[in-house]
């Protein structure tokens, strides 16, 4: 029937690309990028957002292009000092950052609220200006949020390890988690280079990347496991190449669909969504490529002997 064939195939049927031939180049490239990302993590480090740094953030929109001198003068008139005023998004979007009063002060919350009210009042004195959002997070709360975010990332990796170990074998689980850790370090390096704020939204983006990348690797692992039973005498390197080629069209199709869905958010989503979407796009590319060039070579290194130790040679015919 005419509907039995897909309208679009990303790779021709019967493709035989020898991915494992370049496995050492892939692993070396990934290691270099991850090491560089770790160096960037320590210096200059992540740009922590309000959730993890603490402070006050006010987003405002002016009538026409923002006049920063007028904004600073309005803030000074309300006795708001040490305010960081910057542009974000469009030319009429303004971001105002302030430090919260010390938490040790007895009237900390009241002073913080008074500071937010002063900024609001200063913005409303400008013709046509309006406050879009005003958030305040204390230092103790931000530290707790940071610990919880890191705990969520660590627990997700442990749950992925347990799931793949239960579903497959330990070689599959270890190779998947090692690859996910490498993906995670590259995402951190991307955040450092792009200066996107690392906050709870970015933690959600990274968790989404880990989930997507895990799903992509499970698809390849399923085919590897099927082919291990089907081709009992085929060398593991050839079998992994075969499995990747057989799932390549599905992998690229799924990745392209998610990529195209996230691209409009990155381009037109505004300041609140664009950072999340750009990290998602980066994670899709890294997660898809790592399934082929990182997870598969690690599986080959770990299982080249053990996954074939019980294989029986084909029976001889007389």
N, C-alpha and C positions, 0 to 999 in steps of 0.2 A: 504494500500500500504506500501511497505517496507521503503519508504522515508518519511512517515508521522512521524516517531519517530526520535528524535535527536540521533546522534551517541554517544554522551556523556552527561550524566546528573550528575551534581555535588552532588545532593542529590536525594534520591529515591522519586518517586511520592507518594504523600499522607503522607509526613513527618509531624509529630505532635510534634515539640519541644516546650516546654513551656518556651519561652524566658522571659515573664513578671514575672516569678517566681523569677528571679534574678535581677529584675530591680533596687532594692535599692543598690545591690552590684555594679552594673554597673555604676550607678550615682555617688556613693561614690568614686569609683576608678577613674572615669573621673575627679571629682572635685579635688581629691588629686593630680593627675598628672598635672592638669591645674594650681593649686596653686603653685606647685613646679616649673613649667615652668615660671610663673610670677616672682618667687623669682630669678630664674636664669637670667631672663631678666634684672633685676635691678643689680644683682651681680652674676657672673662677667660681664654679658651683652653680647650683640651680637658683633661678629667680623665684623665691618663695612668694606665693600669693597671700592674700589676706588670711585665708584659713589657717596657714601654717606660720605666718610671720606675726600676726596680730596687728591691730591698728584700725584706722577708719578709712574707708574708701567711699567716695561720693562721685557718682556719675551724673553729669549734667549735659544739657543741650542748649546751645545759644541760638539767637536769631541771626543767621548768617555766620560767616567764619568767626571763630572764637578770637576775642581780643584778650590775650593773656595778661597784658598790663592792667586792663580794666578789672579782670577777675582778681588779680592779686591785690589791687587797690581796694576792692570791695571786701575781700577777706581781712585785710589789714584794718579796715574801718570797724570790723566786728571783733578786733583783737585776736584774730586767728593767725598765729605765727608758725613758722617752719612748715608751711604747707607746700607739698610738691604738686605742681599743676602741669599737666601734660595733655597732649592731644592723643586721641585714639579713634579708630574707625574713620568717620567722615570729618571734614574740616570744622563742623559745628559741634562735635562731640568732645567733651572735656572730662578728664579724670583727675580728681583731687585726692591726695593721700596725706594722712596725718598720723602721727603716733598717738596712741591712747595715753591718758595720764597713768602714772605708776600704780600698779595694782595694790601696793602697800598703803596707799592713801585711804582713809576711812570712807570718803565720799567719792570713791573711784567711779562707780556706775553713774552717779548724778553728774559728775564733771564730764564724763564721756558723752552722756546724752546732751548736756549743755553745749559741748563742742560741736556735735552733729547739728544741733538746732542753729548754732551760730553760722555754720557753713550754709545750711539751707536758707537762712535769712539773707546771707550775703549774695547768694545766687539769685534770689528773687528780686533783689534790688536792681539787677541788670535788665534792661528792656528785652522782653520776649524770652528770657532764659527760664529754664525749668529743671528741677532735680528729677532724674530718672530713678536713681537708686542710692541708698545710703546704708552702709553696713559697718558694724563695729564688732571686732573680735578681740577679746583680752588675751594677754600672753599665756596665761595658764590654760585657757581653752584651746588656743592654737597649738600648744605643746601636746595636749591630749589628742587633738585631731590628727596631728602628725604621727603620733605613736599608733593610733588606730588605723591610719592609712597604710603604714608600713606593715602592721600586723595583718591587714587584709591581703596585701600582696604576698606575704610569706605563707599564709594559710592557703591561698589559692594555688600556689606552687605545690604545696604538700598534698592537697586534694587531687591535683592533676596527676602527681606521681602515683598516688594510691589508686586512682581510677585506671590509669594505663597499665600499671603493674597487675591489677586484678583482671583486666580485660585481655592483656597480652602476656608478655613475660618481662623479666626485669631489664633485659637489654633494651626493649622498646621504651620502658618507663624512664630509664636513666638517660637515654639519648634524647628523648623528648624534653625532659626537664632541663638538661644541660643546654639544649637549643633555646628553650624559652628564656633561660637566664641570659644567654647571649643576646636574644632579641630585646630583653628588658634593658640591658646596659646600653644598647644602641638607641633605644627610645629616650633614655636619660641624656645621652650625648646630643640627640636631636633637640631636646628641650633646652639644653644649655646653649647650643649654637643659635637657636631661634629666639631665645629670651622669652619664650612663652612662660607665663606664671605657672608654677607648680602648686596646684591646690587640689581640693577634693574632686573637682571636675577632671583634672588630669589623672588622678588615681583611677577614676571611673574609666577614662579612655584607655589606660594601660591594662586594666582588668579586662576590658572588652577586647583589646589586642590579644591578650593571653588566651582568652576563650576562643577567638577566631583562629589563632595560630594552632591551638590544640586540635580543633576540629579538622583543620587542613591536614595535620600530621596523622590523625586517626584514619582519615580516608586512605592515605598512602599505606599506613601500617596494615589496614584491613586487606588491601590487595597483596601486600607482601606475605601475610599469613596464608591467604588463599593459595598463592603461588608456591609457598613452601610445601604445601600438601600435594599440589598438582605436579610440580617439577622437582622430584626428589633428588635428582642427580645434577641439577643445574648449579653451577657455582653461584655463591651468594651475591657476588658483585653483578653478575649478569641478571640474576633474578630481581635484584633491587632496581636495576635499570629498566627491566621489563615492566615492573610494577609502576614505576614513575611514569613511563611512557603511556601505559594503559589508563592512568588517572590524570594525565596532563591536561587533556581537554576540559575535564570537569573542574580541575583546580583553577585553570586560567579563567574559565567561564564564571565560576563563583567569585573569584577575586575581582574580576572586571565589574561584575554586577555591584558588589559592595563598594568598590572604588568609585564608580559612577554615581552611586547613591550618596556618598559622602562628599563628593567634589562640590556640588552646589552649596553645601553648608560651609565649606572652607572659603569659597569665593564670595558668597553673599550672606553668610550667617551672622555677620556682625561680630563685635568684640567678644560677646558672651559664648558664641558657638564656634568661631573660626579656629581658635586654638585647639579645641577638642577635635574638630574635623581634620585639621592638618596633621595632628598626631595620629589620628586614625588612618589617614592616607599613608603616612610613613609606615605605620605598623602593618598595614595590609601588604605593602611591597616587601617589607623585611620578613614578615611571617610566611608569605608564599615562597619567597626565594630560599628561606632557611629550611623549609620542608624538603627541598630538593638537594640543596648544596651543603647543608649542615647536619640535619637530623639523619638523613640517609647514610652519609659517610660515617657518622658516629655509630650508627646501628651496624654498619659493616665491620667496623673495627672491633666492636664489642661481641658480635655474634658470629663472626666468620667461622669459628671452630665449633662453638657450642650449638648453634642453631642447626648445624649439619652433622652433629656427632652421631645421631641415631639414624641418619639416612642410609638406606639400603641400596646397593647397586641393582640395576635392572636384572631380572632373571634371565639366565642364558637359555636359548632355545637350541634344541638338538637338531 
